Amino acid sequence: MGLNTIFDIASSGITAQRLALEVTGENIANVNTDGYSRQRVIMENKPVTTANGFPLGTGVEVASVQRSYDSMLQLQLVNANSGYQESLARQSSLEQIEASFNSLTSDGLGAAVTNFFGAFQDLSVNPSGAAERQAVLTRAQIMVDSFHQADTSLTSIASTADQNLVGITAEVTDNARNLALVNQQILATNAVGGNANELFDQRDLLLRKLSEQTGITTSIGSDGTASVTMAGGAQLVAGTKYATLYTNATGTPAANDIMISGLGNPPPANVPGTDTLVATVGDGAAIGGKLGGTMEVRDTIVPKYRSMLDEMSNQVVTQVNTLHAAGYALDGTTGNDLFDASGVTAKDIALDSGISAVKVAAALPTASDPVPTSSGNNVNALRLANLSSKSLAFSTGSATFGNFYNSMVSQVGVDTEGVQNVTTQNAAFLKQLNALRASNSEVSLDEELLNLTKYQRAFQGAAKVVNAGSDMLDTILGMVR
């Protein structure tokens, strides 16, 4: 072992510590970079040789630059992101629905129905009173408007959800395109023997973003590229190729289906009649992520409450018209409908075009008044007023109008609370996973500053070995001269 070996050992030390300093600097520079995983230099002693019968080392070499990465944690984050965004989409809409059915307000649907039947109670006190009769029509119109407002609010929430699908699918396509580009860069880096750690970080970040938008299954190839499959088996990304996810409005009323094109770079043009149908009405729960949650709002949550609203409206129209048509108006006519019989849903409910204050049927034939006179009696007005306390057959069981509406409001509250609990649990789980990732993968400035000092001192030590070897060489050269 000669002086050259000393220089070789010192040179290897300088090279290795310099690289370690570069990696440390890279970590510090990216301390606030989203998705960045800290890297560390793995050093190994170079092969041992024998000198004068003794095994001696020949220096140090950098075996690899590794990133702090946990594949199982990445998979959990992908799944947790999808579940959280799905429940969050449902929660947002349910909170809007809850505000529409707020039973604490004095001008909501529940109050309007109560006031409507209360107007018949007032009419029974003075069945021929013009003010009382007009009050019945006024209260009826207010109730009709309240049904319309509640239905419009629900329809708006469903329509907004349907429109949001366009933006969500565009985001999915954009992230899929970026992932395919990163896959291409990974392959190019591998081809020249480069280090693709930063590209792997970008790949994993894009996978997490995709999982927020829709449920996905991912696989990482031996070359480091990622493939993505959507729930249901549609291929979204395969190597350097990706597909376009888009919406296609079908049905009456029109609702957006979710379609996916073929793979390509760029993908082939969208052809709704040929491309694969990923999800249609009712498939949201199977899709997952923000996309699935938004579809659930449109196809399940809103229709559920609209159906209950329509059922209540139908009962009001049917029950009131049945009694009202049997009664007598001030002008002696009978068979008059208070509500338009063709409109029984919350959207279509309306006062009958022929109804007026005079046509309000407050009277019924009695033994003392077999043919109600123009002064009228209050028998039918009382029957109509008592409808508010009559138990009727609803899909959920027997209930009065007030009880049915209160149960609907309670159901909204229960559903909202339930999804809020799920969202809170998902958020807590996701926060825990992100904390674990931060602990395992994110840059710690304190740790990096310690490494910076450690590698700097090692670099200085290797440099001193070079100086020592140089001094020895000078001494030998001096002896020769």
C-alpha positions in Angstrom: 0.0 0.0 0.0 1.6 3.2 -1.1 0.9 6.9 -1.1 -1.4 6.6 -4.1 -3.7 4.5 -2.0 -3.8 7.3 0.6 -4.9 9.7 -2.1 -7.4 7.2 -3.5 -9.0 6.8 0.0 -9.1 10.5 0.7 -10.5 11.2 -2.8 -13.3 8.7 -2.3 -14.1 10.3 1.0 -14.2 13.8 -0.5 -16.4 12.5 -3.4 -18.8 10.7 -1.1 -19.2 13.5 1.4 -19.6 16.1 -1.3 -22.5 14.0 -2.7 -24.0 13.7 0.7 -23.8 17.5 1.1 -25.5 17.9 -2.2 -28.3 15.6 -1.2 -28.6 17.3 2.2 -28.9 20.7 0.4 -31.6 19.2 -1.9 -33.6 18.1 1.2 -33.3 21.6 2.8 -34.2 23.3 -0.5 -37.4 21.2 -0.8 -38.5 21.4 2.9 -41.8 23.1 1.7 -42.3 21.2 -1.6 -45.6 19.3 -1.6 -45.1 15.6 -2.0 -41.3 15.7 -1.6 -39.7 12.7 0.2 -36.4 13.3 1.9 -33.4 11.5 0.5 -30.4 10.0 2.2 -27.1 8.8 1.0 -26.2 5.1 1.6 -22.4 4.7 1.8 -20.4 1.5 1.8 -16.8 0.7 2.2 -14.9 -0.1 -1.0 -13.5 -3.6 -1.5 -10.7 -4.6 0.9 -7.2 -5.4 -0.3 -4.3 -7.0 1.4 -1.1 -5.1 2.1 1.9 -6.7 3.9 -0.4 -9.5 4.9 -3.0 -7.3 6.5 -6.5 -6.6 5.1 -6.9 -2.9 4.5 -9.8 -0.8 3.2 -9.6 1.2 0.0 -12.0 4.0 0.9 -15.8 4.7 0.7 -18.3 4.6 -2.2 -21.9 5.8 -2.5 -24.1 2.7 -2.9 -27.3 4.6 -3.6 -29.4 7.7 -2.9 -32.6 6.4 -1.3 -35.8 8.3 -0.6 -37.8 7.8 2.5 -40.8 5.9 1.2 -43.5 3.5 2.6 -45.5 1.8 -0.2 -48.1 0.5 2.3 -48.6 4.0 3.7 -49.0 5.4 0.1 -51.7 2.8 -0.6 -53.5 3.7 2.6 -53.4 7.4 1.7 -54.8 6.7 -1.7 -57.8 4.8 -0.2 -58.3 7.3 2.6 -58.3 10.3 0.2 -61.0 8.7 -1.8 -63.2 7.9 1.2 -62.8 11.3 2.7 -63.6 13.2 -0.5 -66.7 11.1 -1.1 -68.2 11.7 2.3 -67.2 15.4 2.1 -69.2 15.8 -1.1 -72.2 14.2 0.5 -71.9 16.3 3.7 -71.7 19.6 1.8 -75.0 18.9 0.0 -76.8 17.5 3.0 -76.0 20.6 4.9 -77.5 22.7 2.1 -80.6 20.5 2.2 -80.8 20.8 6.0 -80.9 24.6 5.7 -83.8 24.3 3.2 -85.8 22.3 5.7 -84.9 24.3 8.8 -87.9 23.7 11.1 -86.9 26.7 13.3 -87.9 29.2 10.7 -91.4 30.8 10.9 -91.9 30.9 7.1 -90.9 27.4 6.1 -93.1 24.6 4.5 -94.1 23.2 7.9 -95.4 26.5 9.1 -97.2 27.1 5.7 -99.1 23.8 5.9 -100.1 24.5 9.5 -101.3 28.0 8.6 -103.2 26.7 5.6 -105.3 24.4 7.7 -105.6 27.1 10.4 -107.2 29.3 7.8 -110.1 26.8 7.5 -110.4 26.8 11.3 -110.8 30.6 11.1 -113.3 30.2 8.2 -115.4 27.9 10.4 -116.0 30.8 12.8 -117.4 33.0 10.0 -118.1 30.7 6.9 -119.5 33.6 4.8 -116.8 36.1 5.7 -115.0 37.5 2.7 -111.8 38.1 4.6 -111.7 34.6 6.0 -112.3 33.1 2.5 -109.6 35.2 1.0 -107.3 34.2 3.8 -107.8 30.5 2.8 -106.7 31.3 -0.7 -103.8 33.4 0.5 -102.6 30.7 2.9 -103.1 28.0 0.2 -100.9 30.0 -2.3 -98.2 30.5 0.4 -98.2 26.8 1.0 -98.0 26.1 -2.8 -95.0 28.6 -3.0 -93.3 26.8 -0.1 -93.6 23.5 -1.9 -92.2 25.1 -5.0 -89.3 26.7 -3.1 -88.4 23.4 -1.3 -88.5 21.5 -4.6 -86.5 24.2 -6.4 -83.9 24.1 -3.7 -83.5 20.4 -4.0 -83.5 20.5 -7.8 -80.8 23.2 -7.7 -78.6 21.0 -5.5 -78.9 18.1 -7.8 -78.3 20.3 -10.9 -75.2 21.8 -9.3 -73.9 18.3 -8.5 -74.5 17.2 -12.1 -72.7 20.3 -13.5 -69.8 19.7 -11.1 -69.2 16.3 -12.7 -67.9 18.1 -15.8 -65.1 19.8 -13.8 -64.2 16.7 -11.8 -63.8 14.6 -14.9 -61.6 17.3 -16.4 -59.4 17.3 -13.3 -59.1 13.5 -13.5 -58.0 13.7 -17.1 -55.5 16.4 -16.4 -53.9 14.4 -13.6 -53.9 11.3 -15.7 -52.1 13.2 -18.5 -49.5 14.5 -16.0 -49.0 11.0 -14.6 -48.4 9.6 -18.1 -45.8 12.4 -18.6 -44.1 11.6 -15.4 -44.0 7.9 -16.3 -42.4 8.9 -19.6 -39.7 10.9 -17.7 -39.1 8.0 -15.4 -38.4 5.7 -18.3 -36.1 8.3 -19.9 -34.2 8.7 -16.6 -33.8 5.0 -16.1 -32.5 4.6 -19.7 -29.5 6.8 -18.9 -28.9 5.4 -15.5 -30.1 8.5 -13.6 -31.8 8.9 -10.3 -35.6 9.2 -10.5 -36.4 9.9 -6.9 -37.9 13.3 -7.5 -40.0 11.8 -10.3 -41.2 9.0 -8.0 -42.4 11.8 -5.6 -44.3 13.5 -8.4 -45.8 10.1 -9.4 -47.0 9.4 -5.9 -48.4 12.9 -5.4 -50.4 12.6 -8.6 -51.8 9.2 -7.5 -53.0 10.8 -4.3 -54.6 13.7 -6.2 -56.3 11.2 -8.5 -57.6 9.2 -5.5 -59.3 12.4 -4.2 -61.3 12.7 -7.4 -62.3 9.1 -7.9 -61.7 5.7 -6.5 -58.7 4.0 -8.1 -56.5 0.9 -8.0 -52.8 1.5 -8.6 -49.9 -0.7 -9.5 -46.2 0.2 -9.7 -44.2 -1.6 -12.4 -40.6 -2.8 -12.0 -39.5 0.2 -14.1 -41.1 2.6 -11.6 -44.0 3.6 -13.7 -47.6 3.7 -12.3 -50.7 2.2 -13.8 -54.2 3.3 -12.7 -57.5 1.5 -12.9 -60.8 3.1 -12.0 -63.5 1.3 -9.9 -65.2 -1.0 -12.3 -62.0 -1.9 -14.2 -61.7 1.0 -16.7 -58.0 1.7 -17.4 -57.1 5.3 -16.9 -53.3 5.3 -17.1 -51.0 2.6 -18.5 -47.3 3.5 -18.8 -47.0 6.5 -21.0 -50.6 6.3 -22.2 -53.7 7.7 -20.6 -57.5 8.0 -21.2 -59.9 10.9 -21.3 -62.6 10.9 -18.7 -65.6 13.0 -19.7 -69.3 13.5 -19.2 -72.1 12.7 -21.6 -75.7 14.0 -20.9 -78.4 11.4 -21.6 -82.0 10.7 -20.5 -84.9 13.0 -19.7 -84.3 15.1 -17.8 -80.7 15.0 -19.1 -78.1 13.7 -16.6 -74.4 13.3 -17.1 -73.0 9.8 -17.5 -69.3 9.2 -17.0 -67.5 8.0 -20.1 -63.9 7.0 -20.7 -62.0 7.0 -24.0 -59.4 4.6 -25.2 -55.8 4.8 -24.1 -53.3 6.9 -26.1 -50.8 9.8 -25.9 -52.8 11.8 -26.8 -55.9 9.6 -26.4 -58.3 9.1 -29.3 -61.2 11.5 -29.7 -64.2 11.1 -27.5 -67.0 9.0 -29.1 -69.8 8.6 -26.6 -71.5 5.8 -28.7 -68.3 3.8 -28.8 -66.3 4.7 -25.6 -66.7 2.8 -22.4 -69.5 3.8 -19.9 -67.9 4.1 -16.5 -70.9 5.2 -14.5 -74.5 6.1 -15.0 -77.3 7.2 -12.7 -77.1 5.3 -9.5 -73.5 4.1 -9.8 -71.9 6.8 -7.6 -71.4 4.6 -4.5 -69.3 2.2 -6.6 -67.1 5.0 -8.1 -65.8 6.6 -4.9 -64.0 9.8 -4.4 -65.4 13.3 -5.1 -66.8 12.0 -8.4 -68.8 9.2 -6.7 -69.9 11.4 -3.8 -71.2 14.0 -6.2 -73.1 11.4 -8.2 -74.7 10.0 -5.0 -75.9 13.5 -4.2 -77.6 13.8 -7.6 -78.9 10.3 -7.9 -79.7 9.1 -4.3 -79.7 11.9 -1.7 -81.7 14.6 -3.5 -84.3 12.1 -5.1 -84.9 10.7 -1.7 -86.1 14.0 -0.2 -87.9 15.0 -3.4 -89.9 11.8 -3.2 -90.9 12.5 0.3 -91.8 16.1 -0.6 -93.9 14.9 -3.6 -95.7 12.4 -1.4 -96.7 15.1 1.1 -97.8 17.4 -1.8 -99.8 14.5 -3.3 -101.6 13.9 0.0 -102.4 17.6 0.5 -103.9 17.9 -3.0 -105.8 14.6 -2.9 -107.2 14.9 0.6 -108.2 18.5 0.4 -109.7 18.2 -3.1 -111.8 15.2 -2.0 -113.4 17.1 0.9 -113.6 20.4 -0.9 -115.4 18.9 -3.9 -118.0 17.4 -1.6 -118.8 20.8 -0.1 -120.8 23.7 -1.2 -119.6 27.2 -2.1 -121.4 30.5 -1.3 -122.9 30.5 -4.7 -124.5 27.1 -4.1 -122.2 25.2 -6.5 -120.4 22.0 -5.5 -117.7 19.7 -7.0 -115.1 22.5 -7.0 -111.4 21.6 -6.6 -109.3 23.9 -4.4 -106.1 22.6 -6.1 -105.3 21.7 -9.7 -105.9 18.0 -9.8 -103.3 17.5 -12.5 -100.5 18.8 -10.3 -99.8 16.6 -7.3 -96.0 16.9 -7.0 -94.1 19.6 -5.1 -93.0 21.0 -8.4 -96.4 21.2 -10.0 -98.8 21.8 -7.2 -101.0 24.8 -7.9 -104.4 26.3 -7.1 -107.3 25.3 -9.4 -107.8 27.9 -12.1 -111.5 28.2 -11.3 -111.2 28.7 -7.5 -112.1 32.0 -6.0 -113.1 33.3 -2.5 -116.8 32.7 -3.4 -116.0 29.1 -4.6 -114.4 28.1 -1.3 -116.6 25.2 -0.1 -117.2 25.7 3.6 -120.6 24.2 3.8 -122.2 20.7 3.7 -125.8 19.6 3.7 -127.2 19.0 7.1 -130.6 18.0 8.5 -131.3 21.6 9.4 -129.8 22.9 6.2 -130.3 20.2 3.5 -129.5 22.7 0.7 -126.9 25.1 2.0 -127.9 28.7 1.4 -125.8 31.6 0.3 -125.0 32.3 3.9 -123.4 28.8 4.1 -122.5 26.7 7.1 -119.2 25.7 8.6 -119.4 21.9 8.5 -117.0 21.4 5.6 -114.7 24.1 6.8 -114.3 22.1 10.1 -113.7 18.9 8.2 -111.0 20.6 6.2 -109.5 22.1 9.3 -109.5 18.7 11.0 -107.4 17.3 8.2 -104.3 18.7 9.9 -104.8 16.3 12.8 -106.0 13.3 10.7 -103.7 10.3 10.5 -103.0 9.5 6.9 -101.2 6.6 5.2 -97.7 7.6 4.1 -95.0 5.3 2.8 -93.3 5.6 6.2 -96.5 4.7 8.1 -99.5 6.5 9.4 -98.9 10.1 10.3 -100.5 13.6 10.2 -99.2 16.2 7.8 -97.3 17.8 10.6 -95.8 14.6 11.9 -94.8 13.5 8.4 -93.0 16.8 7.7 -91.3 16.7 11.1 -90.1 13.2 10.4 -88.7 14.4 7.0 -86.9 17.2 8.7 -85.6 14.8 11.4 -84.4 12.4 8.7 -82.5 15.2 7.0 -80.9 16.0 10.4 -80.1 12.4 11.1 -78.6 11.8 7.7 -76.5 15.0 7.9 -75.2 14.1 11.4 -74.4 10.6 10.2 -72.4 11.8 7.2 -70.7 14.5 9.3 -69.5 11.8 11.7 -68.2 9.7 8.8 -66.4 12.7 7.4 -64.9 13.6 10.7 -63.7 10.0 11.2 -62.3 9.9 7.7 -60.6 13.3 8.2 -59.0 12.1 11.5 -57.8 8.9 9.8 -56.4 10.9 6.9 -54.7 13.3 9.2 -53.1 10.5 11.1 -51.8 8.9 7.8 -50.4 12.3 6.7 -48.7 12.7 10.1 -47.1 9.3 9.6 -46.0 10.2 6.1 -44.6 13.5 7.5 -42.7 11.6 10.1 -41.4 9.0 7.7 -40.8 11.0 4.5 -40.9 14.8 5.0 -37.8 16.9 5.6 -36.8 17.7 9.1 -34.6 20.8 9.2 -33.1 19.9 12.5 -32.0 16.5 11.2 -30.7 18.0 7.9 -28.7 20.6 9.7 -27.1 17.9 11.9 -26.3 16.0 8.7 -24.9 19.1 7.1 -22.5 19.5 10.0 -21.6 15.8 10.0 -20.9 15.6 6.2 -19.0 18.9 6.3 -16.7 17.7 9.0 -16.2 14.4 7.2 -15.3 16.3 4.0 -12.8 18.5 6.0 -11.3 15.3 7.4 -10.9 13.7 4.0 -9.3 16.9 2.8 -6.8 16.8 5.7 -5.8 13.3 4.6 -5.0 14.7 1.2 -2.9 17.4 2.8 -1.1 14.8 5.0 -0.4 12.6 1.9 0.8 15.7 0.0 3.2 16.5 2.9 4.5 13.0 2.9 5.0 13.1 -0.8 6.9 16.4 -0.5 9.1 14.8 2.2 10.0 11.8 0.0 10.6 14.0 -3.0 12.9 16.2 -0.9 14.9 13.2 0.2 15.3 12.2 -3.4 16.6 15.6 -4.3 
